[in-house]
Amino acid sequence: MQPGDEGGSRGRCLAELESQGVRFYRFGPGFMHQKVILVDDGAAVGTADFDHRSFRLNFEITVIADDDGFAAEVERMLAADFESSRPMKLDDLHRKGLFFRFTVQLARLMSPIQ
């Protein structure tokens, strides 16, 4: 098993993203399910994943706004979230025990086809 293979294709994707400069953070105070995009003066905030299950079964939504004030508010929210987070490297996942790696693979078996 090569480094990055613990998550199968996702592990390889994370390794590729990390090699391109993408940074990963772990939120400390609790569980966060939101999906947020902030680009220039526009922002999107919601819970929907980009898959059929989120859109057709779970009826999750995302709000997209092209508004300076909303984007500034989202930027402040993200800054506060990063203050409560710690940087992570893919190597942090490699140090996880066998039980963690097993349960990740088991969870992937139960997830919808993507």
C-alpha positions as CSV (number, residue, x, y, z in Angstrom):
1,M,0.0,0.0,0.0
2,Q,1.4,3.4,-1.0
3,P,1.1,6.6,1.0
4,G,-2.2,8.1,0.1
5,D,-3.9,4.8,-0.6
6,E,-5.6,4.5,2.7
7,G,-8.5,6.5,1.3
8,G,-8.4,4.7,-2.1
9,S,-8.9,7.2,-4.9
10,R,-9.8,9.9,-2.4
11,G,-6.5,9.5,-0.7
12,R,-4.8,9.9,-4.0
13,C,-6.9,12.9,-4.8
14,L,-6.0,14.5,-1.4
15,A,-2.3,13.8,-2.1
16,E,-2.6,15.5,-5.5
17,L,-4.4,18.5,-4.1
18,E,-1.9,18.9,-1.3
19,S,1.0,18.8,-3.8
20,Q,-0.7,21.6,-5.7
21,G,-0.8,23.8,-2.6
22,V,-4.3,23.1,-1.3
23,R,-4.4,23.3,2.5
24,F,-6.6,21.2,4.8
25,Y,-7.8,22.2,8.3
26,R,-9.6,20.4,11.0
27,F,-12.3,22.4,12.8
28,G,-11.9,22.0,16.6
29,P,-15.0,23.0,18.4
30,G,-17.3,20.5,16.8
31,F,-18.8,19.1,13.6
32,M,-19.1,21.4,10.6
33,H,-21.3,20.3,7.6
34,Q,-21.4,23.5,5.7
35,K,-20.1,24.0,2.2
36,V,-18.8,27.5,1.5
37,I,-17.4,29.1,-1.6
38,L,-16.0,32.7,-1.6
39,V,-14.9,34.2,-4.8
40,D,-14.3,38.0,-5.2
41,D,-17.6,39.7,-4.3
42,G,-19.7,36.5,-4.5
43,A,-20.4,33.7,-2.1
44,A,-22.2,30.4,-1.7
45,V,-23.2,28.9,1.6
46,G,-25.2,25.7,2.1
47,T,-25.2,22.1,3.1
48,A,-25.7,20.4,-0.3
49,D,-23.1,18.1,-1.8
50,F,-23.0,18.1,-5.6
51,D,-24.6,14.7,-6.0
52,H,-28.1,13.4,-6.7
53,R,-28.7,12.3,-3.1
54,S,-28.3,15.9,-1.8
55,F,-30.5,17.5,-4.5
56,R,-33.2,14.9,-5.0
57,L,-33.4,12.8,-1.8
58,N,-32.2,15.1,1.1
59,F,-33.5,18.3,-0.5
60,E,-30.4,20.2,0.7
61,I,-29.9,23.7,-0.6
62,T,-27.2,26.3,-1.1
63,V,-27.6,30.0,-1.3
64,I,-25.6,31.8,-3.9
65,A,-25.3,35.6,-3.7
66,D,-23.4,38.2,-5.8
67,D,-23.4,40.8,-3.0
68,D,-20.4,42.7,-1.5
69,G,-22.0,42.8,2.0
70,F,-22.8,39.1,2.0
71,A,-19.4,38.2,0.7
72,A,-17.8,40.3,3.5
73,E,-19.9,38.6,6.1
74,V,-18.9,35.1,4.7
75,E,-15.2,36.2,4.8
76,R,-15.5,37.2,8.5
77,M,-17.2,33.9,9.2
78,L,-14.5,31.9,7.5
79,A,-11.7,33.8,9.3
80,A,-13.4,33.0,12.6
81,D,-13.7,29.3,11.6
82,F,-10.0,29.1,10.6
83,E,-9.1,30.6,14.0
84,S,-10.8,27.6,15.6
85,S,-9.1,25.1,13.2
86,R,-5.7,23.5,13.0
87,P,-3.8,22.8,9.8
88,M,-3.6,19.2,8.7
89,K,-1.4,17.3,6.4
90,L,-2.2,14.1,4.6
91,D,0.5,12.5,6.7
92,D,-1.7,13.0,9.7
93,L,-4.1,10.5,8.2
94,H,-1.3,8.0,7.5
95,R,-0.5,7.9,11.3
96,K,-4.1,6.9,12.1
97,G,-4.5,3.4,13.4
98,L,-5.8,0.3,11.6
99,F,-9.3,0.7,13.2
100,F,-9.7,4.2,11.8
101,R,-8.6,3.2,8.3
102,F,-10.9,0.2,8.4
103,T,-13.9,2.2,9.4
104,V,-13.2,4.8,6.7
105,Q,-13.2,2.0,4.1
106,L,-16.4,0.5,5.6
107,A,-18.1,3.9,5.5
108,R,-17.2,4.3,1.8
109,L,-18.9,0.9,1.1
110,M,-22.1,2.3,2.5
111,S,-22.0,5.7,0.8
112,P,-23.9,6.3,-2.4
113,I,-22.2,5.7,-5.7
114,Q,-20.5,8.9,-6.9
